[in-house]
């Protein structure tokens, strides 16, 4: 029996969000940092003849300001080092070495120095590639290792540290020989073995350790740190009378778009319909960009105002404590979606009179305490740091002991959390904090 197919028409209403190109770009504009927004608008101004960008940069600040050091003279923040480690080394070779075959070998080796300053080609490979004998290459490596910064051209960490010690007249007397002959024992912290071998005291070994920790394991890293280290704040917080705080956008955070009205009027008067339609389309794009720019600035400002209101102690008290604050708290206050708040705080910065901080810095989960007591993770970390700073360095506090001391302060966290916070603060374990 043949099957019959019945066909019918049904009308179904479905509600869904269509991500138009304009909506996508609006979301993208909120995600941009000030620098990213500037580049985005510059590109739009190149594509649209009716847009003139008037960006007003009132001055950026450097990443070092995140630690709380205010930089009033922004010209002082411009790095005075060459653009890269390679350029810096090349400049020294050209100025100090005569044009000889040995100099050519040094220039060859420069190509294999990585961004941290280490030489990443073996002696055998260098011999094969250059055709030079190993003795000549060893001489070239020696010349390379005499360049600045100290430690450059090393082939491993041990050699890097030895080169730095060799250049430092203030190094402890035993530092070089200990690292040269007992590097593994030193790394494994076999202090008793080292003290016995060199007939010295544990205090002297501790002194050598303190000195080694001042050396750089990556002597070339300073050149990469100096790149892209400018931060342009979006918001400015100022203290007014009666400890009131005002939050306002910086001029840098709100670039201005100017409409080329004269050019528009001139072009729409032409009799070419295609040109007229094109101009009207570009005017619509300008209007949309300007509205989106205002909306972006207003959203970041509103978010910043709520953050300052909720974290007022951070701006008024000298210890700058943070209260627990979640993205959803700000979202509920402003009747916005959490994703909007996330885009508004990521890569956006606030400048106070004691430093520059990313808006995301002010968000922290609540850490367990007794009923009615809540502490932010930042708050707990600061209390943990205070306990460790006050400890007896001959008998440093274990993570379990720190858990008990925090419990006495009504802060209940696990030993694992203490270890995580300690590591995030750059504080070593109790065995490595012990001093003699």
C-alpha positions as CSV (number, residue, x, y, z in Angstrom):
1,X,0.0,0.0,0.0
2,X,1.7,3.2,-1.1
3,X,2.5,5.8,1.6
4,X,0.8,9.2,1.3
5,X,2.7,12.3,2.4
6,X,0.6,15.1,3.8
7,X,1.9,18.6,3.4
8,X,0.7,21.5,5.6
9,X,1.7,25.0,6.4
10,X,2.3,26.1,10.0
11,X,3.1,29.5,11.3
12,X,5.5,29.6,14.3
13,X,6.8,32.6,16.1
14,X,10.3,32.4,17.5
15,X,12.1,35.2,19.4
16,X,15.9,35.3,19.0
17,X,18.7,37.8,19.1
18,X,20.2,38.5,15.7
19,X,23.8,39.7,15.9
20,X,23.9,42.4,13.3
21,X,27.2,43.9,12.2
22,X,26.4,47.1,14.1
23,X,25.5,45.2,17.3
24,X,28.8,43.2,17.0
25,X,30.8,46.3,16.6
26,X,29.0,48.0,19.5
27,X,30.0,45.1,21.8
28,X,33.5,45.2,20.4
29,X,33.8,48.9,21.2
30,X,33.0,48.2,24.8
31,X,35.7,45.6,25.0
32,X,38.4,47.8,23.6
33,X,40.9,49.5,25.8
34,X,41.5,53.2,25.2
35,X,44.4,52.3,22.8
36,X,42.4,49.7,21.0
37,X,39.4,52.1,20.7
38,X,41.7,54.7,19.2
39,X,43.0,52.3,16.5
40,X,39.5,51.1,15.8
41,X,38.2,54.7,15.2
42,X,41.3,55.6,13.2
43,X,40.4,52.7,10.8
44,X,36.8,53.9,10.6
45,X,37.9,57.4,9.8
46,X,40.0,56.0,6.9
47,X,37.0,54.1,5.6
48,X,34.5,57.0,6.1
49,X,35.3,60.4,4.5
50,X,32.8,62.1,6.8
51,X,34.5,61.1,10.0
52,X,37.3,63.2,11.6
53,X,38.8,61.8,14.8
54,X,39.7,64.3,17.5
55,X,41.5,62.2,20.1
56,X,42.6,64.1,23.2
57,X,45.3,62.2,25.0
58,X,45.9,63.9,28.3
59,X,48.9,61.6,29.0
60,X,49.3,58.0,29.8
61,X,51.1,56.3,32.6
62,X,53.3,53.3,32.8
63,X,52.7,49.8,34.1
64,X,54.9,50.6,37.1
65,X,52.1,52.9,38.4
66,X,50.0,49.8,39.1
67,X,52.2,49.3,42.2
68,X,51.1,52.6,43.5
69,X,53.9,54.9,42.3
70,X,52.4,57.9,40.8
71,X,54.1,59.3,37.7
72,X,53.3,63.0,37.2
73,X,55.8,63.7,34.5
74,X,54.8,61.2,31.8
75,X,57.9,62.1,29.7
76,X,60.0,60.4,32.4
77,X,58.1,57.2,31.6
78,X,59.5,56.9,28.1
79,X,62.1,54.0,28.1
80,X,65.6,55.2,27.3
81,X,66.8,51.8,26.2
82,X,67.0,50.6,22.6
83,X,64.0,48.9,21.1
84,X,65.3,45.4,21.5
85,X,68.1,43.4,23.1
86,X,69.4,42.5,19.6
87,X,69.7,46.2,18.6
88,X,71.4,47.0,21.9
89,X,74.0,44.2,21.5
90,X,74.6,45.0,17.9
91,X,75.2,48.7,18.8
92,X,77.9,47.6,21.3
93,X,79.6,45.3,18.8
94,X,79.8,48.0,16.2
95,X,81.2,50.5,18.6
96,X,83.7,48.3,20.5
97,X,85.0,45.6,18.1
98,X,87.2,46.1,15.0
99,X,86.1,44.7,11.7
100,X,87.8,41.3,11.9
101,X,86.8,37.6,11.3
102,X,86.3,37.3,15.1
103,X,83.8,40.2,15.0
104,X,81.9,38.4,12.2
105,X,81.6,35.4,14.5
106,X,80.2,37.6,17.3
107,X,77.7,39.0,14.9
108,X,76.7,35.5,13.8
109,X,76.2,34.5,17.5
110,X,74.0,37.5,18.1
111,X,71.4,35.9,15.8
112,X,71.0,33.1,18.3
113,X,70.6,35.1,21.4
114,X,67.0,34.8,22.6
115,X,64.8,37.5,24.2
116,X,66.0,36.5,27.7
117,X,69.7,36.9,26.7
118,X,70.6,33.2,26.4
119,X,72.7,31.8,23.5
120,X,70.6,29.1,21.8
121,X,73.1,27.4,19.5
122,X,75.5,24.7,20.5
123,X,79.2,24.9,19.9
124,X,79.0,22.0,17.4
125,X,76.2,23.5,15.4
126,X,78.0,26.9,15.3
127,X,81.1,25.2,14.0
128,X,79.2,23.4,11.3
129,X,77.4,26.6,10.2
130,X,80.4,28.9,10.2
131,X,83.2,26.6,9.3
132,X,85.3,28.2,12.1
133,X,87.2,26.0,14.6
134,X,85.9,25.7,18.1
135,X,88.7,27.7,19.6
136,X,87.7,30.8,17.5
137,X,84.1,30.3,18.4
138,X,84.9,30.1,22.1
139,X,86.8,33.4,21.8
140,X,83.7,34.9,20.1
141,X,81.4,33.6,22.9
142,X,83.7,35.2,25.4
143,X,83.5,38.6,23.6
144,X,79.7,38.2,23.5
145,X,79.5,37.5,27.2
146,X,81.5,40.6,28.0
147,X,78.7,42.8,26.5
148,X,76.1,44.5,28.6
149,X,73.8,43.5,30.3
150,X,75.9,41.2,32.5
151,X,74.9,37.5,32.0
152,X,74.1,37.9,28.3
153,X,75.3,35.1,26.0
154,X,75.1,32.5,28.7
155,X,74.2,29.0,27.7
156,X,72.5,28.0,30.9
157,X,71.4,29.5,34.2
158,X,74.6,28.5,36.0
159,X,76.8,30.3,33.5
160,X,74.4,33.3,33.5
161,X,74.8,33.8,37.2
162,X,78.5,33.2,37.1
163,X,78.9,35.9,34.5
164,X,77.0,38.4,36.6
165,X,79.1,37.5,39.7
166,X,82.3,37.9,37.7
167,X,81.3,41.5,36.8
168,X,80.3,42.5,40.3
169,X,83.1,43.6,42.7
170,X,80.7,43.6,45.6
171,X,79.8,39.9,45.3
172,X,80.4,37.7,48.4
173,X,83.9,36.1,48.4
174,X,82.6,32.5,48.1
175,X,79.7,33.2,45.7
176,X,81.5,32.4,42.5
177,X,83.3,29.2,43.7
178,X,80.1,27.9,45.4
179,X,78.0,28.3,42.2
180,X,80.8,27.0,40.0
181,X,81.6,23.8,42.0
182,X,78.4,23.2,44.0
183,X,75.6,24.5,41.9
184,X,73.3,21.5,42.3
185,X,73.8,21.4,46.1
186,X,73.0,25.1,46.1
187,X,69.8,24.7,44.1
188,X,68.8,21.8,46.4
189,X,69.5,24.0,49.4
190,X,72.0,21.6,51.0
191,X,73.3,24.3,53.2
192,X,75.1,22.1,55.8
193,X,77.0,20.3,53.0
194,X,78.1,23.5,51.4
195,X,79.1,25.1,54.7
196,X,81.1,22.0,55.6
197,X,82.8,21.8,52.2
198,X,84.0,25.4,52.2
199,X,84.5,25.7,55.9
200,X,82.2,28.5,56.4
201,X,79.0,29.3,58.4
202,X,75.4,28.8,57.6
203,X,75.0,32.6,58.0
204,X,77.6,33.1,55.2
205,X,75.8,30.6,52.9
206,X,72.5,32.5,53.7
207,X,74.3,35.7,52.7
208,X,75.3,34.2,49.4
209,X,71.7,33.1,48.8
210,X,70.5,36.6,49.5
211,X,73.0,38.0,47.0
212,X,72.2,35.4,44.3
213,X,68.5,36.4,44.6
214,X,69.4,39.9,43.5
215,X,70.8,38.6,40.2
216,X,68.7,38.2,37.1
217,X,68.0,34.8,35.7
218,X,66.9,36.5,32.4
219,X,69.2,39.5,31.8
220,X,67.6,40.3,28.4
221,X,64.0,40.4,29.8
222,X,64.2,44.1,30.6
223,X,64.0,44.9,26.9
224,X,60.7,43.1,26.5
225,X,59.3,44.6,29.7
226,X,59.9,48.1,28.3
227,X,57.7,47.4,25.3
228,X,53.9,48.2,25.3
229,X,54.1,49.3,29.0
230,X,51.9,52.4,28.6
231,X,48.5,52.5,30.2
232,X,45.9,55.2,29.4
233,X,43.3,55.4,32.2
234,X,39.6,55.6,31.4
235,X,38.5,57.1,34.7
236,X,39.9,59.5,37.3
237,X,39.0,59.4,41.0
238,X,39.5,62.5,43.1
239,X,39.0,63.1,46.8
240,X,36.9,66.2,47.6
241,X,35.8,67.9,50.8
242,X,34.3,65.7,53.6
243,X,36.0,62.6,52.2
244,X,33.7,62.5,49.2
245,X,35.0,60.9,46.0
246,X,34.2,62.1,42.5
247,X,34.6,59.8,39.4
248,X,34.9,61.3,36.0
249,X,36.1,60.1,32.6
250,X,39.4,61.2,31.4
251,X,39.6,63.1,28.1
252,X,41.7,60.3,26.7
253,X,39.0,57.8,27.4
254,X,36.4,59.7,25.3
255,X,37.8,60.5,21.8
256,X,35.7,62.9,19.8
257,X,34.2,62.2,16.4
258,X,33.7,65.3,14.2
259,X,31.3,65.3,11.2
260,X,32.6,66.7,8.0
261,X,29.4,68.7,7.4
262,X,30.8,70.9,4.6
263,X,32.0,68.0,2.6
264,X,28.7,66.2,3.1
265,X,26.6,69.1,1.9
266,X,28.9,69.5,-1.1
267,X,28.6,65.9,-2.2
268,X,24.8,65.4,-1.7
269,X,24.2,68.4,-4.0
270,X,25.6,66.4,-6.9
271,X,23.1,64.9,-9.3
272,X,24.8,61.5,-9.0
273,X,22.3,59.3,-7.1
274,X,24.9,56.7,-6.3
275,X,27.1,59.3,-4.7
276,X,24.2,60.7,-2.7
277,X,23.2,57.3,-1.4
278,X,26.8,56.6,-0.5
279,X,27.0,59.8,1.5
280,X,23.8,59.1,3.4
281,X,25.0,55.6,4.2
282,X,28.3,57.0,5.6
283,X,26.4,59.6,7.6
284,X,24.3,56.9,9.2
285,X,27.5,55.1,10.1
286,X,28.9,58.3,11.7
287,X,25.7,58.7,13.7
288,X,25.8,55.1,14.9
289,X,29.5,55.3,15.9
290,X,28.9,58.5,17.8
291,X,26.0,57.0,19.7
292,X,27.9,53.9,20.5
293,X,30.9,55.9,21.6
294,X,28.7,57.9,24.1
295,X,27.1,54.7,25.3
296,X,30.5,53.0,25.8
297,X,31.7,56.0,27.9
298,X,28.5,56.2,29.9
299,X,28.6,52.5,30.7
300,X,32.2,52.5,31.9
301,X,31.5,55.6,34.0
302,X,28.5,54.1,35.7
303,X,30.4,50.9,36.4
304,X,33.3,52.9,37.8
305,X,31.0,54.9,40.0
306,X,29.5,51.8,41.5
307,X,32.9,50.3,42.1
308,X,34.2,53.4,43.9
309,X,31.0,53.5,46.0
310,X,31.4,49.8,47.0
311,X,35.1,50.1,47.6
312,X,35.3,53.5,49.2
313,X,37.7,52.2,52.0
314,X,40.2,51.3,49.3
315,X,40.4,55.0,48.3
316,X,40.2,56.6,51.7
317,X,42.2,54.3,54.0
318,X,46.0,54.1,53.9
319,X,46.0,50.3,53.8
320,X,43.6,50.2,50.8
321,X,41.4,47.2,51.9
322,X,39.1,45.6,49.3
323,X,35.6,44.4,50.1
324,X,34.1,41.3,48.5
325,X,32.6,42.3,45.2
326,X,31.2,40.2,42.4
327,X,30.4,41.1,38.8
328,X,26.7,40.2,39.4
329,X,26.6,42.7,42.3
330,X,27.4,45.6,39.9
331,X,25.2,44.1,37.2
332,X,22.2,44.0,39.6
333,X,22.8,47.5,40.7
334,X,22.9,48.9,37.2
335,X,20.3,46.5,35.7
336,X,22.8,45.2,33.2
337,X,24.0,41.8,32.1
338,X,27.1,40.4,33.8
339,X,28.8,40.0,30.4
340,X,28.4,43.8,29.9
341,X,30.1,44.4,33.3
342,X,32.9,42.0,32.4
343,X,33.5,43.9,29.1
344,X,33.4,47.2,30.9
345,X,36.1,46.3,33.5
346,X,38.5,44.2,31.4
347,X,41.4,46.3,30.1
348,X,39.9,49.5,31.6
349,X,41.9,51.5,34.1
350,X,41.1,53.9,36.9
351,X,43.6,56.5,38.1
352,X,43.7,57.6,41.8
353,X,46.2,59.9,43.5
354,X,48.2,56.8,44.6
355,X,48.3,54.7,41.5
356,X,46.5,53.3,38.5
357,X,44.4,50.1,38.8
358,X,42.5,47.9,36.3
359,X,38.8,48.0,37.1
360,X,38.9,44.2,37.4
361,X,41.2,44.6,40.3
362,X,38.3,45.7,42.5
363,X,36.4,42.4,42.2
364,X,37.1,39.7,44.7
365,X,35.3,36.6,46.0
366,X,34.2,36.5,49.6
367,X,36.4,34.3,51.7
368,X,34.8,32.2,54.5
369,X,34.4,33.6,57.9
370,X,31.8,33.3,60.7
371,X,28.3,34.4,60.1
372,X,28.2,38.1,59.3
373,X,31.9,38.3,58.6
374,X,33.2,38.3,55.0
375,X,36.6,39.1,53.7
376,X,37.8,39.6,50.2
377,X,40.6,37.4,48.8
378,X,42.8,40.6,48.7
379,X,42.1,41.3,52.3
380,X,43.1,37.8,53.3
381,X,46.2,37.9,51.3
382,X,47.3,41.2,53.0
383,X,46.6,39.6,56.5
384,X,48.6,36.5,55.4
385,X,51.5,38.8,54.3
386,X,51.4,40.6,57.7
387,X,51.7,37.3,59.6
388,X,54.6,36.1,57.5
389,X,56.4,39.5,57.8
390,X,56.1,39.3,61.6
391,X,57.2,35.7,61.9
392,X,60.5,34.5,63.5
393,X,62.7,33.9,60.5
394,X,64.6,31.2,62.3
395,X,61.3,29.3,62.8
396,X,59.0,30.4,59.9
397,X,55.3,29.6,60.1
398,X,54.1,26.6,58.2
399,X,51.0,26.8,56.1
400,X,49.0,24.8,58.7
401,X,50.1,27.2,61.4
402,X,49.1,30.1,59.2
403,X,45.6,28.5,58.9
404,X,45.3,28.4,62.7
405,X,46.4,32.0,63.1
406,X,43.9,33.2,60.5
407,X,41.2,31.2,62.2
408,X,42.0,33.3,65.3
409,X,41.2,36.4,63.2
410,X,37.9,34.8,62.2
411,X,39.1,33.8,58.7
412,X,38.4,30.2,57.9
413,X,40.3,28.9,54.8
414,X,42.1,25.7,54.0
415,X,45.8,25.0,54.0
416,X,45.6,24.6,50.3
417,X,44.2,28.1,49.9
418,X,46.9,29.5,52.1
419,X,49.5,27.9,49.9
420,X,47.8,29.3,46.8
421,X,47.6,32.9,48.2
422,X,51.2,32.6,49.5
423,X,52.4,31.6,46.0
424,X,50.4,34.4,44.3
425,X,52.2,36.9,46.7
426,X,55.6,35.5,45.6
427,X,56.3,34.2,49.1
428,X,58.2,30.9,49.3
429,X,57.4,28.0,51.6
430,X,58.5,27.9,55.2
431,X,61.5,25.7,54.5
432,X,62.7,28.3,52.0
433,X,62.0,31.3,54.2
434,X,64.2,29.9,57.0
435,X,67.2,32.0,57.9
436,X,70.3,31.1,60.0
